[in-house]
Amino acid sequence: MRKAILERFILVLLAALCIHSVIFYIASSNMILDTSSRDMRYTIKAIDSILDYDGDLMSQMQHLEAFTDMDSSRITLIRTDGTVITDSDADAEYLDNHLGREEIRKAVEEGEGYARRYSSTLKKTMLYVACRSDHADMVLRLAVPYSGISEYLPMLFPAALVSFLAALICSLVTTRRFVSSVTRPMRDISGKMLQVKGDYTELHFDRYQYPEINVIAETITNMSQNVKEYLSQIEKEKQIRQEFFSNASHELKTPITSIQGYAELLESGLIQDESMKMDFARRIKKEAVNMTGLINDILMISKLEAKDAEVVMTDVRISVLLEEIMDSLKPQAASSQVFLHADCQPLCIGANVQQMKELLTNLLSNAVKYNHPGGQVWINIREQGGSMVIRVRDNGMGIPEESLDRIFERFYRVDKGRSRKQGGTGLGLSIVKHIVNFYQGTIHVTSRLEQGTEFVVTIPMDRDGI
């Protein structure tokens, strides 16, 4: 028995280590690739914003090599038909048409693309990232040497080998001692545990080769019923926290990177045009405002999740509050050419005024944001069956069916590009859901593409325990 346990343990340990190594290698490689390509896209966008396409492009490209801060980087400017205009490491006259290159084709068709391949010009594997210019009918491509995780392997392999050997030796010694010391009293221990926990005859198990394993399986399974549920809940909450912090970090990194990029360009002295300097300053301010909005939304969710947090409740006149919100949204609606219509009974509800404002503002703002020019937004608030029923309906672009179950997730965006362009944080509907739950209410959504969306919120007007 001891020999069989040791053999199986070693096989399981080896299999687990192999699987872990493969997963770690794949995950690390993908992470390095994604991080590298994302950083390169930021660099390309910054280069595109400062290039004078009517000037001497070759001279400008030579100056921009210093800006990239990468000795082995390669910058190429290409027309959308694939003709190379200039290249930092080669004579453009001798370069083939690049339209067949994967990254160029994707950039022309989709706006951006990337690829990894061996460069016959530079004699090394390169990572190519290409983006279509926002200012000219051209494609900017940045290439850097790419070795992926291979450059870290010489450092990781000795540590992994030592860790494996140490784990194997410790496991063998521990397993031998455990088998010798636990086998004999195992039945007595399981009998006492069953006396304490009661009869679990409703559970059935397969019969194993060794009687001791059968005893362990029955005993631990009985004990783990409640523990399993508890650990599952803890793991779920842990995953939610990890995803939240990861998404929040990503959402904050984007404006920070933009601010840093614009600031570095201004500091470098490459920007001489005063109008461009003012434009960069406005962009920095806009990104700072977006960061402030994101932080405020995060704080709002944190307060809503903290059940013991102090919430000031007052009598809120919904019709008056709605009128204020409609006035504040008029500029956004006018800019989007969307018409707002309100129909509200003179209701008064005991609630936190800021929470009610966030609830109504997010619902209406989303309806305006995801609408078409000339679109309509209707809000109707009524007292029905002792509850306040809020209906927000639009005839905008609608929500895909596959996204309906996810729209209340934190940082989830149906239209990522449109949300970012208009300053969305991806937290608006999540805040709405948290507020509705706080007031023990319900929220339902129906939507059809290109026909519109309707949100129905029901909040009890007489609530206990809030």
C-alpha positions as CSV (number, residue, x, y, z in Angstrom):
1,M,0.0,0.0,0.0
2,R,2.8,2.4,1.0
3,K,4.6,1.8,-2.3
4,A,1.4,2.3,-4.4
5,I,0.6,5.6,-2.6
6,L,4.1,6.9,-3.2
7,E,4.0,5.9,-6.9
8,R,0.6,7.5,-7.5
9,F,1.6,10.6,-5.6
10,I,4.8,11.0,-7.7
11,L,2.8,10.6,-10.9
12,V,0.2,13.1,-9.8
13,L,2.9,15.5,-8.7
14,L,4.7,15.3,-12.0
15,A,1.5,15.7,-14.0
16,A,0.5,18.7,-12.0
17,L,3.9,20.3,-12.4
18,C,3.9,19.7,-16.2
19,I,0.4,21.1,-16.6
20,H,1.3,24.1,-14.4
21,S,4.4,24.7,-16.5
22,V,2.5,24.6,-19.8
23,I,-0.3,26.9,-18.5
24,F,2.3,29.3,-17.0
25,Y,4.3,29.4,-20.3
26,I,1.2,30.1,-22.4
27,A,-0.3,32.7,-20.1
28,S,3.1,34.4,-19.7
29,S,3.7,34.5,-23.4
30,N,0.2,35.9,-24.1
31,M,0.6,38.5,-21.4
32,I,4.0,39.6,-22.7
33,L,2.6,39.8,-26.3
34,D,-0.5,41.7,-25.3
35,T,1.4,44.1,-23.1
36,S,4.0,44.8,-25.8
37,S,1.5,45.3,-28.6
38,R,-0.6,47.6,-26.4
39,D,2.4,49.8,-25.4
40,M,3.4,49.9,-29.1
41,R,-0.1,51.1,-30.2
42,Y,0.2,54.0,-27.7
43,T,3.5,54.9,-29.2
44,I,2.2,54.8,-32.7
45,K,-0.8,57.0,-31.8
46,A,1.5,59.5,-30.2
47,I,3.8,59.5,-33.3
48,D,0.8,59.9,-35.6
49,S,-0.4,62.9,-33.6
50,I,2.9,64.8,-34.0
51,L,3.8,63.9,-37.6
52,D,3.5,66.6,-40.3
53,Y,2.3,64.6,-43.3
54,D,2.8,67.6,-45.5
55,G,6.5,68.0,-44.5
56,D,9.7,66.0,-44.9
57,L,8.6,62.6,-43.5
58,M,12.0,61.0,-43.8
59,S,13.6,63.7,-41.6
60,Q,10.8,63.5,-39.1
61,M,11.1,59.7,-38.9
62,Q,14.8,60.0,-38.1
63,H,14.0,62.4,-35.2
64,L,11.2,60.1,-34.0
65,E,13.6,57.1,-33.5
66,A,14.9,58.9,-30.4
67,F,11.4,59.3,-29.2
68,T,10.6,55.6,-29.2
69,D,13.5,55.0,-26.7
70,M,14.3,51.6,-28.3
71,D,17.6,51.1,-30.0
72,S,16.4,48.2,-32.1
73,S,13.0,49.7,-33.0
74,R,12.0,50.2,-36.7
75,I,9.4,52.7,-37.9
76,T,7.8,52.4,-41.3
77,L,5.3,54.7,-43.0
78,I,3.1,52.9,-45.6
79,R,0.4,54.0,-48.0
80,T,-2.9,52.1,-47.8
81,D,-2.1,50.5,-51.1
82,G,1.0,48.9,-49.5
83,T,3.6,51.3,-51.0
84,V,6.4,52.0,-48.4
85,I,7.0,55.8,-48.1
86,T,9.9,55.7,-45.7
87,D,11.6,53.3,-43.3
88,S,13.9,54.0,-40.4
89,D,16.2,51.0,-41.1
90,A,16.0,50.4,-44.9
91,D,15.8,52.3,-48.2
92,A,12.1,52.5,-49.1
93,E,12.8,52.2,-52.8
94,Y,14.1,48.7,-52.3
95,L,11.2,47.4,-50.1
96,D,8.4,45.3,-51.5
97,N,4.8,46.2,-51.4
98,H,3.6,45.6,-47.8
99,L,-0.1,45.2,-48.4
100,G,0.3,41.4,-48.1
101,R,1.8,41.7,-44.6
102,E,-0.7,40.5,-42.0
103,E,-0.4,43.6,-39.7
104,I,-0.7,46.0,-42.7
105,R,-3.8,44.2,-44.1
106,K,-5.5,44.3,-40.7
107,A,-4.6,47.9,-40.2
108,V,-6.1,48.9,-43.6
109,E,-9.3,46.9,-43.0
110,E,-9.8,47.2,-39.3
111,G,-7.7,50.2,-38.2
112,E,-5.0,48.2,-36.4
113,G,-3.2,44.9,-36.5
114,Y,-0.1,43.0,-35.3
115,A,2.0,40.0,-36.2
116,R,5.2,38.2,-35.2
117,R,7.7,36.9,-37.8
118,Y,11.3,36.7,-38.8
119,S,12.6,39.9,-40.4
120,S,15.0,39.2,-43.3
121,T,16.1,42.8,-43.2
122,L,17.0,42.9,-39.5
123,K,17.8,39.1,-39.2
124,K,15.7,38.6,-36.1
125,T,12.2,37.8,-34.9
126,M,10.2,41.0,-34.7
127,L,6.9,42.1,-33.3
128,Y,5.0,44.3,-35.8
129,V,2.2,46.6,-34.7
130,A,0.4,48.7,-37.4
131,C,-2.2,51.4,-37.0
132,R,-4.1,53.4,-39.6
133,S,-3.3,57.1,-39.3
134,D,-6.0,59.4,-38.0
135,H,-4.6,62.3,-40.0
136,A,-3.7,60.8,-43.4
137,D,-4.5,58.0,-45.7
138,M,-1.5,56.0,-44.5
139,V,-0.4,53.3,-42.1
140,L,2.2,53.7,-39.3
141,R,4.0,50.5,-38.4
142,L,6.4,50.0,-35.4
143,A,8.6,46.9,-35.1
144,V,10.6,45.8,-32.1
145,P,12.7,42.7,-31.5
146,Y,10.5,40.0,-29.8
147,S,11.8,37.1,-27.9
148,G,8.7,36.5,-25.8
149,I,9.3,34.5,-22.6
150,S,12.4,32.8,-24.0
151,E,14.7,35.4,-22.6
152,Y,13.4,34.7,-19.1
153,L,13.8,30.9,-19.3
154,P,17.5,30.8,-18.3
155,M,16.5,32.5,-15.1
156,L,13.4,30.6,-14.4
157,F,14.6,27.1,-15.2
158,P,17.2,26.7,-12.4
159,A,14.7,28.0,-9.9
160,A,11.9,25.7,-11.2
161,L,14.3,22.7,-11.1
162,V,15.4,23.4,-7.5
163,S,11.8,24.0,-6.4
164,F,10.7,20.7,-8.0
165,L,13.4,18.7,-6.4
166,A,12.8,20.3,-3.0
167,A,9.0,19.7,-3.3
168,L,9.6,16.1,-4.4
169,I,12.0,15.3,-1.5
170,C,9.8,16.9,1.1
171,S,6.7,15.2,-0.3
172,L,8.3,11.8,-0.2
173,V,9.5,12.2,3.4
174,T,6.2,13.6,4.5
175,T,4.1,11.0,2.7
176,R,6.1,8.1,4.2
177,R,5.7,9.5,7.7
178,F,2.0,10.2,7.2
179,V,1.2,6.7,5.8
180,S,3.1,5.1,8.8
181,S,1.5,7.2,11.5
182,V,-2.1,7.6,10.3
183,T,-3.1,4.2,8.9
184,R,-3.5,2.4,12.2
185,P,-5.7,5.0,14.1
186,M,-7.7,6.0,11.0
187,R,-10.8,3.9,11.8
188,D,-11.0,5.0,15.3
189,I,-10.7,8.7,14.3
190,S,-13.4,8.3,11.6
191,G,-15.7,6.5,14.1
192,K,-15.5,9.4,16.5
193,M,-16.1,12.0,13.8
194,L,-19.2,10.1,12.6
195,Q,-20.5,10.0,16.2
196,V,-20.2,13.8,16.4
197,K,-21.6,14.6,12.9
198,G,-24.3,12.1,12.8
199,D,-25.4,9.5,10.3
200,Y,-24.7,10.2,6.6
201,T,-26.1,7.1,5.1
202,E,-27.8,9.1,2.3
203,L,-24.4,9.5,0.7
204,H,-22.9,6.8,-1.5
205,F,-19.3,6.2,-2.6
206,D,-17.5,3.9,-4.9
207,R,-15.5,1.2,-3.2
208,Y,-11.7,1.8,-3.5
209,Q,-8.9,-0.8,-3.5
210,Y,-7.8,0.1,0.0
211,P,-10.2,0.1,3.0
212,E,-8.4,3.1,4.6
213,I,-9.1,5.2,1.5
214,N,-12.8,4.3,1.8
215,V,-12.9,5.5,5.4
216,I,-11.1,8.8,4.5
217,A,-13.5,9.4,1.6
218,E,-16.6,8.9,3.7
219,T,-15.4,10.9,6.7
220,I,-14.0,13.9,4.8
221,T,-16.9,14.1,2.4
222,N,-19.3,14.2,5.3
223,M,-17.3,17.0,7.0
224,S,-16.8,18.9,3.7
225,Q,-20.4,19.5,2.8
226,N,-20.7,22.8,4.7
227,V,-17.0,23.6,4.3
228,K,-17.3,23.2,0.5
229,E,-20.1,25.7,0.3
230,Y,-18.3,28.2,2.5
231,L,-15.0,27.9,0.5
232,S,-17.0,28.3,-2.7
233,Q,-18.5,31.5,-1.5
234,I,-15.1,32.8,-0.4
235,E,-13.6,31.9,-3.7
236,K,-16.4,33.6,-5.6
237,E,-15.9,36.8,-3.5
238,K,-12.2,36.6,-4.0
239,Q,-12.6,36.3,-7.8
240,I,-15.0,39.2,-7.9
241,R,-12.5,41.4,-5.9
242,Q,-9.6,40.3,-8.2
243,E,-11.6,41.1,-11.3
244,F,-12.7,44.4,-9.9
245,F,-9.1,45.5,-9.0
246,S,-7.8,44.2,-12.3
247,N,-10.4,46.1,-14.4
248,A,-10.1,49.2,-12.3
249,S,-6.3,49.1,-12.7
250,H,-6.7,48.7,-16.5
251,E,-9.3,51.5,-16.7
252,L,-7.0,53.9,-14.8
253,K,-3.9,52.9,-16.7
254,T,-5.4,54.0,-20.1
255,P,-5.9,57.7,-19.2
256,I,-2.7,57.8,-17.1
257,T,-0.8,56.5,-20.1
258,S,-2.4,59.1,-22.4
259,I,-1.6,61.9,-19.9
260,Q,2.0,60.7,-19.6
261,G,2.4,60.5,-23.3
262,Y,1.0,64.0,-24.0
263,A,3.1,65.4,-21.1
264,E,6.3,63.8,-22.4
265,L,5.6,65.2,-25.9
266,L,5.1,68.7,-24.5
267,E,8.2,68.3,-22.3
268,S,10.4,67.1,-25.2
269,G,10.0,70.4,-27.1
270,L,9.1,68.6,-30.3
271,I,5.7,70.4,-30.3
272,Q,6.1,74.0,-31.5
273,D,2.6,74.7,-32.7
274,E,0.7,76.6,-30.0
275,S,-2.6,75.3,-31.2
276,M,-1.3,71.7,-30.9
277,K,0.0,72.4,-27.4
278,M,-3.4,73.7,-26.4
279,D,-5.0,70.6,-27.9
280,F,-2.7,68.4,-25.9
281,A,-3.5,70.4,-22.7
282,R,-7.3,69.9,-23.4
283,R,-6.7,66.2,-23.9
284,I,-4.8,65.9,-20.6
285,K,-7.7,67.7,-18.8
286,K,-10.2,65.5,-20.4
287,E,-8.4,62.3,-19.3
288,A,-8.1,63.7,-15.8
289,V,-11.8,64.3,-15.7
290,N,-12.4,60.8,-16.9
291,M,-10.2,59.5,-14.1
292,T,-12.1,61.5,-11.6
293,G,-15.4,60.2,-12.8
294,L,-14.1,56.6,-12.7
295,I,-12.8,57.1,-9.1
296,N,-16.1,58.5,-8.0
297,D,-18.0,55.6,-9.5
298,I,-15.7,53.1,-7.8
299,L,-16.3,54.9,-4.5
300,M,-20.0,54.9,-5.0
301,I,-20.0,51.1,-5.6
302,S,-17.8,50.6,-2.5
303,K,-20.2,52.5,-0.4
304,L,-23.1,50.6,-1.7
305,E,-21.4,47.3,-1.0
306,A,-20.5,48.3,2.5
307,K,-23.7,47.3,4.2
308,D,-22.7,48.9,7.5
309,A,-21.9,52.3,5.8
310,E,-23.8,55.3,7.0
311,V,-26.4,56.4,4.5
312,V,-28.3,59.7,5.1
313,M,-32.0,59.2,4.2
314,T,-34.4,62.1,3.5
315,D,-37.7,62.7,1.8
316,V,-36.8,62.9,-1.9
317,R,-39.3,64.7,-4.3
318,I,-38.7,62.6,-7.4
319,S,-40.4,65.0,-9.8
320,V,-38.2,67.9,-8.7
321,L,-35.1,65.8,-8.8
322,L,-36.0,64.5,-12.3
323,E,-36.4,68.1,-13.5
324,E,-32.9,69.0,-12.3
325,I,-31.5,65.9,-14.0
326,M,-33.3,66.6,-17.3
327,D,-31.8,70.1,-17.3
328,S,-28.3,68.8,-16.7
329,L,-28.6,66.3,-19.6
330,K,-30.0,68.8,-22.1
331,P,-26.5,69.7,-23.5
332,Q,-25.6,66.0,-23.9
333,A,-29.0,65.4,-25.6
334,A,-28.6,68.4,-27.8
335,S,-25.1,67.4,-28.9
336,S,-26.4,63.9,-29.7
337,Q,-29.6,65.3,-31.3
338,V,-31.7,63.2,-29.0
339,F,-35.1,64.4,-27.6
340,L,-36.0,63.8,-24.0
341,H,-39.6,63.3,-22.8
342,A,-40.6,63.1,-19.1
343,D,-43.8,62.1,-17.4
344,C,-43.6,61.9,-13.6
345,Q,-46.2,61.8,-10.8
346,P,-45.5,64.1,-7.8
347,L,-44.0,61.3,-5.7
348,C,-42.0,61.6,-2.5
349,I,-39.9,58.7,-1.3
350,G,-37.6,58.2,1.7
351,A,-34.2,57.6,0.2
352,N,-30.7,59.0,-0.2
353,V,-30.9,61.9,-2.7
354,Q,-27.5,61.2,-4.2
355,Q,-28.3,57.6,-4.8
356,M,-31.6,58.5,-6.5
357,K,-29.8,61.1,-8.6
358,E,-27.2,58.5,-9.7
359,L,-29.9,56.0,-10.5
360,L,-31.9,58.3,-12.8
361,T,-28.9,60.0,-14.3
362,N,-27.2,56.8,-15.4
363,L,-30.4,55.4,-16.9
364,L,-31.1,58.5,-18.9
365,S,-27.5,59.2,-19.8
366,N,-27.1,55.7,-21.2
367,A,-30.4,56.1,-23.2
368,V,-29.0,59.3,-24.8
369,K,-25.5,58.0,-25.3
370,Y,-26.6,54.8,-27.2
371,N,-29.1,56.5,-29.4
372,H,-29.1,57.8,-33.0
373,P,-29.4,61.4,-34.1
374,G,-33.0,62.3,-34.0
375,G,-33.7,59.6,-31.5
376,Q,-36.2,59.7,-28.6
377,V,-35.9,59.0,-24.9
378,W,-39.0,58.6,-22.6
379,I,-39.0,58.4,-18.8
380,N,-42.2,57.6,-16.9
381,I,-42.4,57.4,-13.1
382,R,-45.5,56.2,-11.4
383,E,-46.6,54.8,-8.0
384,Q,-48.0,51.3,-8.5
385,G,-48.9,48.8,-5.8
386,G,-47.0,50.6,-3.1
387,S,-43.8,50.8,-5.2
388,M,-42.2,53.5,-7.4
389,V,-42.0,52.2,-10.9
390,I,-39.4,53.9,-13.2
391,R,-39.6,53.2,-17.0
392,V,-36.8,54.5,-19.2
393,R,-37.3,53.7,-22.9
394,D,-35.5,54.7,-26.1
395,N,-35.6,53.9,-29.8
396,G,-31.8,53.7,-30.1
397,M,-29.4,51.1,-31.3
398,G,-30.5,48.4,-28.7
399,I,-28.5,45.8,-26.9
400,P,-27.4,42.4,-28.4
401,E,-29.2,39.4,-26.8
402,E,-25.9,37.9,-25.8
403,S,-25.0,41.0,-23.8
404,L,-28.3,41.4,-21.9
405,D,-27.1,39.1,-19.0
406,R,-23.8,41.0,-18.7
407,I,-24.7,44.7,-18.9
408,F,-24.8,45.1,-15.1
409,E,-21.3,43.7,-14.7
410,R,-18.6,46.1,-13.6
411,F,-16.7,47.6,-16.5
412,Y,-18.7,45.7,-19.1
413,R,-19.4,47.8,-22.2
414,V,-21.6,46.7,-25.1
415,D,-19.9,49.2,-27.5
416,K,-16.4,49.7,-26.1
417,G,-15.3,52.2,-28.7
418,R,-18.4,54.4,-28.3
419,S,-18.3,54.2,-24.5
420,R,-14.7,55.3,-24.3
421,K,-15.1,58.1,-26.8
422,Q,-18.0,59.6,-24.8
423,G,-16.3,59.1,-21.5
424,G,-18.0,56.0,-20.2
425,T,-16.5,54.0,-17.3
426,G,-18.5,50.8,-17.7
427,L,-19.7,51.2,-14.1
428,G,-23.0,53.1,-14.7
429,L,-25.4,50.2,-14.9
430,S,-23.5,48.3,-12.2
431,I,-24.1,51.3,-9.9
432,V,-27.8,51.3,-10.9
433,K,-28.0,47.6,-10.0
434,H,-26.4,48.1,-6.7
435,I,-28.7,51.0,-5.8
436,V,-31.8,49.0,-6.8
437,N,-30.6,46.1,-4.6
438,F,-29.9,48.5,-1.7
439,Y,-33.5,49.5,-1.8
440,Q,-34.7,45.9,-2.1
441,G,-36.1,46.6,-5.6
442,T,-35.9,44.9,-9.0
443,I,-34.7,45.9,-12.4
444,H,-35.6,44.4,-15.7
445,V,-34.4,45.2,-19.2
446,T,-35.8,44.4,-22.7
447,S,-34.1,45.3,-25.9
448,R,-34.1,44.7,-29.7
449,L,-31.3,45.8,-32.0
450,E,-32.0,49.0,-33.8
451,Q,-35.4,49.3,-32.2
452,G,-34.6,50.4,-28.7
453,T,-34.2,49.4,-25.1
454,E,-36.5,49.7,-22.0
455,F,-35.4,49.5,-18.3
456,V,-38.1,49.0,-15.7
457,V,-37.0,49.7,-12.1
458,T,-39.4,48.9,-9.2
459,I,-38.5,50.2,-5.7
460,P,-40.8,49.7,-2.7
461,M,-41.9,53.0,-1.2
462,D,-42.4,51.4,2.3
463,R,-39.3,49.4,3.2
464,D,-38.1,47.8,6.3
465,G,-34.5,47.2,7.4
466,I,-32.9,49.9,5.2
